[in-house]
Amino acid sequence: MPAGLPFATITGLAAAYRRRELSPVEVTQAMLGRIEQLDPALRSFVTVTPEIALAQARKAEAEIARGAQRGPIHGVPIGLKDLCDTRGVRTTWGTMIQADRVPAADATVVAKLFDAGAIMLGKLKMTEGAFAAHHPAVAAPVNPWHADHWTGISSSGSGVAVAAGLCFGAIGSDTGGSIRLPSGANGVTGLKPTWGRVSRHGVRPLADSLDHLGPMTRSAGDAGVMFAVMAGPDPCDPTTLDAAVPDCLAHMDAGVRGLRIGIDPSWVHDGCLPETARVIGEARNVFAELGAAIIELAMPDRTRAMSEAWTQLCAAEAAVAHEAWFPARRSEYGKVLAGLLDKGRAVGGIEIARILQDRLVFAGELRTLFADVDLLLCPVHPFGNPTAPELLSILRQPGGGDAMLRYTAPFDMSGSPTITLPGGFDDRGMPVGFQLVGRHLDEALLVRAGHAFQRATDWHLRHPAL
């Protein structure tokens, strides 16, 4: 394997293909070999698909050789979160109830990636039903930076595989933070698009009105490349937005000079551990040095209520998603997801109506806020990069779960696009991320700002020693 290949960027790989310096077949073979070598310990894949990958690689290689390059992800090996339907390849949803399910058709997002020439290395592990814990029968993925630390939820396999150089990008999904939490925990870049930007047709839901699909990569530019392929209207999913998909690379080098970046110091630092606060402070300084105007503001008073209301709304929608199996097959569920579904079945209609009304008001308040700023800067979560016992202790405290989602769930409730970027390391050498939040449909600006930060820093270029 050429030195540095596992951590090449998608854009760099595409350029190497054009120059005939690398071929999709040799890259795919190298990545399959790396998965075989490292993933028994990291456990990021639930299913590896070497036959499919090599067939796709041979097709891509022949097309590129005759000058028929489909775009920047043609011939690029990626991983797919195991809630995206894949024709002829089992899609488990992280569950036992669908452990042997083999779809007859690809999800729209998968079909789009395949049409663009991406190569499927396999399906990546995830928490049960995309909620908060892996099913007890599933061996959870291992953080490649240190086995004792959290991998993030629910796109745990996606975060681990990208960080460990087992794929060049992956699909993640985000209902309450499930692109952002594993991106921060594993030191990768994650883009959560505006709700409705990416079709959910053929994707197993956690909570339909909260679920977002997006890319997890090693750079902002790569996230923009994958997003442009994944996004767009889909007649099979009437909730997709009929909006033009931007070329995120077109103005990616424009920098952030003159952009207005908002931060609420009280909200950002309330309850944050020192390593999280340090990362936010350093990111703020970098953006200021790059010419952005840092504007201190106050987040809407309703923001905290959104993270608290999220659990009830998610629970109710998850109960709908699982009503064909739960509670009839309760014994096949892990207790964490079963507990959420019990809660969802008990939530009253008046309670849900109140949450939905508050959600609409919060989204309007954010629109008003974005009249004065272009982006918001905030943590991914308050707790740095915890070990598993530390996280368990946090979650057992009153309000611990709400605290974990304080900075992520509100932007699922509003449907706002966000980008998560590696922002530094804690005193134990573990990565800590931060997020930028944008206006609806402003993913290109998030990619541009993320790229500017990554040109000025090298956190995203650091990789775990494996």
C-alpha positions as CSV (number, residue, x, y, z in Angstrom):
1,M,0.0,0.0,0.0
2,P,1.4,3.4,-0.9
3,A,2.5,5.5,2.1
4,G,-0.4,7.6,3.4
5,L,-3.0,6.1,1.0
6,P,-5.5,5.1,3.8
7,F,-5.7,8.8,4.8
8,A,-5.8,10.4,1.4
9,T,-8.6,12.8,0.7
10,I,-11.4,12.0,-1.7
11,T,-10.4,15.0,-3.9
12,G,-6.7,13.9,-3.8
13,L,-7.7,10.4,-4.8
14,A,-9.7,11.6,-7.7
15,A,-6.7,13.7,-8.9
16,A,-4.4,10.7,-8.6
17,Y,-6.8,8.7,-10.8
18,R,-6.8,11.4,-13.4
19,R,-3.0,11.4,-13.5
20,R,-3.0,7.6,-13.6
21,E,-0.9,7.4,-10.5
22,L,-3.4,5.1,-8.8
23,S,-6.1,2.8,-10.0
24,P,-9.5,2.1,-8.3
25,V,-8.7,-1.6,-8.3
26,E,-5.4,-1.3,-6.4
27,V,-6.8,1.2,-4.0
28,T,-9.8,-1.0,-3.3
29,Q,-7.6,-4.1,-2.8
30,A,-5.4,-2.1,-0.4
31,M,-8.4,-0.9,1.6
32,L,-9.9,-4.4,1.8
33,G,-6.6,-5.7,3.0
34,R,-6.5,-2.9,5.7
35,I,-10.0,-3.8,6.8
36,E,-9.0,-7.4,7.1
37,Q,-5.9,-6.5,9.1
38,L,-7.3,-3.9,11.5
39,D,-11.1,-4.3,11.7
40,P,-11.1,-7.5,13.8
41,A,-9.9,-5.2,16.7
42,L,-11.9,-2.1,15.7
43,R,-15.1,-3.8,14.8
44,S,-16.4,-0.9,12.6
45,F,-18.0,-3.1,9.9
46,V,-20.9,-5.4,10.3
47,T,-20.6,-6.7,6.8
48,V,-17.7,-6.4,4.4
49,T,-18.5,-6.8,0.6
50,P,-15.2,-7.6,-1.2
51,E,-16.9,-9.1,-4.3
52,I,-19.1,-6.1,-4.8
53,A,-16.3,-3.7,-4.1
54,L,-13.9,-5.3,-6.6
55,A,-16.6,-5.5,-9.3
56,Q,-17.4,-1.8,-8.8
57,A,-13.6,-1.0,-8.8
58,R,-13.0,-2.8,-12.1
59,K,-15.9,-1.0,-13.7
60,A,-14.7,2.3,-12.4
61,E,-11.1,1.6,-13.6
62,A,-12.3,0.8,-17.1
63,E,-14.4,3.9,-17.3
64,I,-11.7,6.2,-16.0
65,A,-9.2,4.6,-18.4
66,R,-11.4,5.6,-21.4
67,G,-11.9,9.1,-20.0
68,A,-15.4,8.6,-18.8
69,Q,-14.8,9.9,-15.2
70,R,-18.2,10.4,-13.5
71,G,-17.1,12.9,-11.0
72,P,-15.0,13.4,-7.8
73,I,-16.1,10.2,-6.0
74,H,-15.7,7.9,-9.1
75,G,-13.7,4.9,-7.9
76,V,-13.6,6.0,-4.2
77,P,-14.1,3.3,-1.6
78,I,-16.6,4.3,1.1
79,G,-18.7,2.7,3.9
80,L,-22.4,2.8,4.3
81,K,-24.2,3.0,7.7
82,D,-26.2,-0.2,8.1
83,L,-29.6,1.6,8.1
84,C,-29.3,2.3,4.3
85,D,-30.9,-0.4,2.2
86,T,-28.5,-2.1,-0.1
87,R,-29.8,-4.5,-2.8
88,G,-28.8,-8.1,-2.0
89,V,-26.8,-7.1,1.1
90,R,-28.3,-7.4,4.5
91,T,-29.3,-4.2,6.3
92,T,-29.6,-4.9,10.0
93,W,-30.4,-1.4,11.5
94,G,-28.2,-2.4,14.4
95,T,-31.0,-4.7,15.6
96,M,-31.9,-8.3,16.0
97,I,-35.4,-7.9,14.6
98,Q,-33.9,-7.2,11.2
99,A,-30.6,-9.0,11.6
100,D,-31.2,-11.1,8.4
101,R,-33.1,-8.6,6.3
102,V,-31.9,-8.4,2.7
103,P,-33.4,-5.5,0.8
104,A,-34.5,-5.9,-2.9
105,A,-33.5,-2.4,-3.8
106,D,-30.9,0.3,-2.9
107,A,-31.9,3.3,-0.8
108,T,-32.0,6.5,-2.9
109,V,-28.8,7.8,-1.3
110,V,-27.0,4.6,-2.0
111,A,-28.2,4.6,-5.6
112,K,-26.9,8.2,-6.0
113,L,-23.5,7.3,-4.7
114,F,-23.3,4.2,-6.9
115,D,-24.4,6.3,-9.9
116,A,-21.5,8.7,-9.2
117,G,-19.1,5.7,-9.2
118,A,-18.5,5.2,-5.4
119,I,-17.3,1.8,-4.3
120,M,-19.0,0.0,-1.4
121,L,-16.5,-1.6,1.0
122,G,-19.3,-2.8,3.2
123,K,-21.9,-1.8,5.9
124,L,-20.9,0.0,9.0
125,K,-22.1,-0.8,12.6
126,M,-24.5,1.4,14.4
127,T,-26.4,1.6,17.7
128,E,-29.6,-0.4,17.8
129,G,-32.2,1.4,15.8
130,A,-29.9,4.5,15.6
131,F,-30.6,5.3,19.2
132,A,-28.3,5.5,22.2
133,A,-26.8,2.0,22.7
134,H,-25.6,-0.9,20.7
135,H,-27.7,-4.1,21.0
136,P,-26.3,-6.3,23.8
137,A,-25.6,-9.0,21.2
138,V,-23.5,-6.7,19.0
139,A,-19.8,-6.2,19.7
140,A,-19.6,-2.4,19.6
141,P,-16.9,-0.6,17.5
142,V,-13.7,0.5,19.3
143,N,-12.4,4.1,19.2
144,P,-9.1,3.9,17.2
145,W,-7.5,6.6,19.4
146,H,-8.0,4.6,22.6
147,A,-10.1,1.5,23.2
148,D,-11.3,2.9,26.6
149,H,-13.0,5.9,25.1
150,W,-16.5,6.5,23.6
151,T,-17.0,6.2,19.8
152,G,-20.1,8.4,19.8
153,I,-23.6,7.4,18.8
154,S,-25.3,6.3,16.6
155,S,-23.0,6.4,13.6
156,S,-20.2,4.7,15.6
157,G,-18.9,2.4,12.9
158,S,-18.8,5.3,10.4
159,G,-16.7,7.4,12.8
160,V,-14.3,4.6,13.6
161,A,-13.8,3.5,10.0
162,V,-13.2,7.0,8.6
163,A,-10.8,7.9,11.5
164,A,-8.9,4.6,11.2
165,G,-8.4,4.9,7.4
166,L,-10.6,2.0,6.6
167,C,-12.7,4.0,4.1
168,F,-12.4,7.5,2.5
169,G,-15.9,8.6,3.6
170,A,-19.0,7.2,5.1
171,I,-22.7,7.8,5.4
172,G,-23.9,8.9,8.8
173,S,-27.3,9.7,10.1
174,D,-28.3,12.3,12.7
175,T,-31.5,12.4,14.7
176,G,-30.2,14.0,17.9
177,G,-26.4,14.2,17.2
178,S,-25.5,11.0,15.5
179,I,-23.2,12.5,12.8
180,R,-21.7,15.1,15.2
181,L,-21.1,13.0,18.3
182,P,-19.0,10.3,16.5
183,S,-17.3,12.9,14.4
184,G,-16.2,14.7,17.5
185,A,-15.3,11.5,19.4
186,N,-13.2,10.1,16.5
187,G,-11.6,13.3,15.2
188,V,-13.3,13.4,11.8
189,T,-15.4,15.9,9.8
190,G,-19.2,15.4,9.7
191,L,-21.8,17.4,7.7
192,K,-25.4,17.3,8.8
193,P,-27.4,18.9,6.0
194,T,-30.6,20.8,6.2
195,W,-33.5,18.5,7.0
196,G,-34.9,17.3,3.6
197,R,-31.8,17.9,1.6
198,V,-31.0,14.2,1.4
199,S,-33.6,11.6,0.6
200,R,-34.6,9.1,3.4
201,H,-36.2,6.7,1.0
202,G,-34.9,3.2,1.8
203,V,-33.4,4.3,5.1
204,R,-34.6,2.7,8.3
205,P,-35.9,5.6,10.6
206,L,-35.4,6.4,14.2
207,A,-37.7,9.5,14.1
208,D,-38.8,10.6,10.7
209,S,-39.2,14.3,11.2
210,L,-35.8,14.5,13.0
211,D,-33.6,12.1,10.8
212,H,-30.9,13.7,8.7
213,L,-28.4,11.8,6.4
214,G,-25.0,13.2,5.7
215,P,-21.3,12.5,5.0
216,M,-18.6,11.7,7.5
217,T,-15.1,12.3,6.0
218,R,-11.6,13.5,7.0
219,S,-12.0,17.1,5.6
220,A,-14.6,19.7,4.9
221,G,-13.8,19.6,1.2
222,D,-14.5,15.8,1.1
223,A,-17.7,16.3,3.0
224,G,-18.8,18.9,0.4
225,V,-18.0,16.4,-2.4
226,M,-20.1,13.6,-0.9
227,F,-22.9,15.9,0.1
228,A,-23.3,17.2,-3.5
229,V,-23.8,13.6,-4.7
230,M,-26.1,12.6,-1.9
231,A,-28.4,15.6,-1.9
232,G,-31.3,16.6,-4.1
233,P,-35.1,16.0,-4.5
234,D,-36.4,12.5,-4.8
235,P,-39.9,11.6,-6.0
236,C,-39.8,8.5,-3.7
237,D,-39.4,10.8,-0.7
238,P,-41.9,13.7,-0.9
239,T,-40.3,15.4,2.1
240,T,-37.1,16.2,0.1
241,L,-36.5,19.8,-0.7
242,D,-36.9,21.0,-4.3
243,A,-33.8,23.2,-4.0
244,A,-30.7,23.4,-6.2
245,V,-27.7,21.5,-4.8
246,P,-24.7,23.8,-4.6
247,D,-21.2,23.0,-5.8
248,C,-19.5,23.2,-2.5
249,L,-16.0,23.3,-4.0
250,A,-16.8,26.3,-6.3
251,H,-16.1,29.0,-3.6
252,M,-14.5,26.8,-1.0
253,D,-11.2,28.8,-1.1
254,A,-13.0,32.2,-0.5
255,G,-12.1,32.1,3.2
256,V,-14.1,33.6,6.1
257,R,-13.0,37.3,6.0
258,G,-16.1,39.4,6.6
259,L,-18.3,36.5,7.7
260,R,-20.2,37.1,11.0
261,I,-19.8,34.2,13.4
262,G,-22.1,34.3,16.4
263,I,-21.3,32.8,19.8
264,D,-23.3,32.8,23.1
265,P,-20.6,32.7,25.7
266,S,-23.0,31.8,28.5
267,W,-24.7,29.0,26.6
268,V,-21.4,27.7,25.3
269,H,-19.6,27.5,28.6
270,D,-22.4,26.5,30.8
271,G,-21.4,23.1,32.2
272,C,-18.6,22.5,29.7
273,L,-15.4,20.8,30.8
274,P,-12.2,22.8,30.5
275,E,-11.0,20.8,27.4
276,T,-14.3,21.6,25.6
277,A,-14.2,25.3,26.5
278,R,-10.5,25.4,25.4
279,V,-11.3,24.0,21.9
280,I,-14.2,26.5,21.5
281,G,-11.9,29.4,22.6
282,E,-9.1,28.3,20.2
283,A,-11.6,27.9,17.3
284,R,-13.0,31.4,18.0
285,N,-9.4,32.8,17.9
286,V,-8.6,31.1,14.6
287,F,-11.7,32.4,12.9
288,A,-11.0,35.9,14.2
289,E,-7.4,35.8,12.9
290,L,-8.8,34.7,9.5
291,G,-10.9,37.8,9.4
292,A,-14.3,36.7,10.6
293,A,-16.2,39.1,12.8
294,I,-17.0,37.3,16.1
295,I,-20.4,38.5,17.5
296,E,-21.5,37.7,21.0
297,L,-25.2,37.1,21.2
298,A,-27.9,35.3,23.2
299,M,-29.4,32.1,22.0
300,P,-33.2,31.9,22.2
301,D,-34.5,31.1,25.7
302,R,-36.3,28.1,24.1
303,T,-33.0,26.4,23.1
304,R,-32.6,24.5,26.3
305,A,-36.2,23.4,26.2
306,M,-35.6,22.0,22.7
307,S,-33.0,19.5,23.9
308,E,-35.3,18.4,26.7
309,A,-38.4,18.1,24.4
310,W,-36.4,16.2,21.8
311,T,-36.5,12.9,23.8
312,Q,-40.3,12.9,24.0
313,L,-40.7,13.7,20.3
314,C,-38.0,11.2,19.3
315,A,-39.6,8.5,21.5
316,A,-43.1,9.0,20.0
317,E,-41.8,8.9,16.4
318,A,-39.6,5.9,17.2
319,A,-42.6,4.1,18.6
320,V,-44.3,4.6,15.2
321,A,-41.2,3.4,13.4
322,H,-41.2,0.1,15.5
323,E,-44.9,-0.5,15.9
324,A,-44.8,-3.6,13.6
325,W,-42.4,-5.3,16.0
326,F,-42.7,-3.6,19.4
327,P,-43.9,-4.6,21.9
328,A,-44.8,-7.9,20.3
329,R,-41.1,-8.9,20.0
330,R,-39.8,-7.0,23.1
331,S,-37.5,-9.9,24.0
332,E,-35.4,-9.2,20.9
333,Y,-34.7,-5.6,21.9
334,G,-32.0,-4.2,24.0
335,K,-33.2,-2.4,27.2
336,V,-32.1,1.1,26.1
337,L,-34.1,1.2,22.8
338,A,-37.0,-0.7,24.5
339,G,-37.1,2.0,27.2
340,L,-37.4,4.7,24.6
341,L,-40.2,2.9,22.8
342,D,-42.1,2.4,26.1
343,K,-41.7,6.2,26.7
344,G,-42.9,7.0,23.2
345,R,-46.0,4.8,23.5
346,A,-46.9,6.7,26.7
347,V,-46.5,10.3,25.5
348,G,-49.8,12.1,25.2
349,G,-51.2,13.9,22.2
350,I,-51.4,17.2,24.0
351,E,-47.7,16.9,25.0
352,I,-46.7,16.3,21.4
353,A,-48.8,19.2,20.2
354,R,-47.1,21.5,22.6
355,I,-43.6,20.3,21.5
356,L,-44.5,20.8,17.9
357,Q,-45.7,24.3,18.5
358,D,-42.5,25.2,20.4
359,R,-40.4,23.6,17.7
360,L,-41.9,25.9,15.1
361,V,-41.4,28.9,17.2
362,F,-37.7,27.9,17.9
363,A,-37.1,27.5,14.2
364,G,-38.5,31.0,13.6
365,E,-36.3,32.4,16.4
366,L,-33.2,30.9,14.7
367,R,-34.2,32.5,11.4
368,T,-34.3,35.8,13.2
369,L,-30.9,35.2,14.8
370,F,-29.4,34.4,11.4
371,A,-30.4,37.9,10.1
372,D,-27.4,39.2,12.2
373,V,-24.9,36.4,11.8
374,D,-23.9,34.0,9.1
375,L,-22.8,31.1,11.3
376,L,-23.0,30.0,14.9
377,L,-20.1,28.4,16.8
378,C,-20.7,26.0,19.6
379,P,-19.5,22.7,21.1
380,V,-20.6,19.2,20.0
381,H,-21.2,18.3,23.6
382,P,-19.9,19.5,27.0
383,F,-17.8,16.6,28.1
384,G,-14.6,16.5,26.1
385,N,-13.9,12.9,25.1
386,P,-15.1,10.6,27.9
387,T,-14.2,7.1,28.7
388,A,-17.1,4.6,28.7
389,P,-17.3,4.6,32.6
390,E,-17.2,8.4,32.6
391,L,-19.9,8.7,30.1
392,L,-22.1,6.2,32.0
393,S,-21.6,8.2,35.2
394,I,-22.7,11.4,33.3
395,L,-25.8,9.7,31.8
396,R,-26.9,8.4,35.2
397,Q,-27.0,11.8,36.7
398,P,-30.3,13.7,36.6
399,G,-30.5,15.5,33.3
400,G,-27.4,13.8,32.0
401,G,-28.9,12.7,28.8
402,D,-30.3,16.2,28.1
403,A,-26.9,17.6,28.8
404,M,-25.2,15.3,26.3
405,L,-27.6,16.6,23.6
406,R,-27.6,20.2,24.7
407,Y,-25.8,21.5,21.6
408,T,-26.9,18.9,19.0
409,A,-30.6,18.1,19.5
410,P,-31.9,21.7,19.1
411,F,-30.5,21.8,15.5
412,D,-32.3,18.6,14.7
413,M,-35.5,20.1,16.0
414,S,-34.9,23.1,13.7
415,G,-33.5,21.1,10.8
416,S,-30.5,23.4,10.6
417,P,-27.4,22.4,8.7
418,T,-24.2,22.0,10.8
419,I,-20.6,20.9,10.2
420,T,-18.5,19.2,12.9
421,L,-14.7,19.8,12.7
422,P,-11.8,18.4,14.7
423,G,-10.7,21.2,17.0
424,G,-8.0,19.9,19.2
425,F,-7.1,17.3,21.8
426,D,-7.7,16.9,25.5
427,D,-4.9,16.2,28.0
428,R,-5.2,12.5,27.4
429,G,-4.5,12.9,23.7
430,M,-8.1,12.3,22.6
431,P,-9.8,14.4,19.8
432,V,-12.4,17.0,20.7
433,G,-14.6,18.6,18.0
434,F,-16.7,21.7,17.7
435,Q,-19.6,22.6,15.3
436,L,-20.7,25.4,13.1
437,V,-24.4,25.9,12.5
438,G,-25.7,27.6,9.4
439,R,-28.9,28.9,7.8
440,H,-31.1,26.4,6.0
441,L,-29.7,25.4,2.7
442,D,-26.3,27.0,3.4
443,E,-24.2,23.9,3.4
444,A,-21.7,25.4,0.9
445,L,-20.9,28.2,3.5
446,L,-20.4,25.6,6.2
447,V,-17.9,23.7,3.9
448,R,-16.2,27.0,3.0
449,A,-15.8,28.0,6.7
450,G,-14.7,24.5,7.6
451,H,-12.1,24.4,4.8
452,A,-10.7,27.8,5.9
453,F,-10.3,26.5,9.5
454,Q,-8.6,23.3,8.2
455,R,-6.2,25.3,6.0
456,A,-5.2,27.2,9.2
457,T,-4.9,24.2,11.5
458,D,-3.8,20.6,11.2
459,W,-6.1,18.8,13.7
460,H,-7.9,17.0,10.8
461,L,-4.5,15.7,9.5
462,R,-3.7,13.9,12.7
463,H,-4.5,10.2,12.8
464,P,-4.5,7.4,15.4
465,A,-1.5,5.2,15.6
466,L,-2.7,1.8,14.6
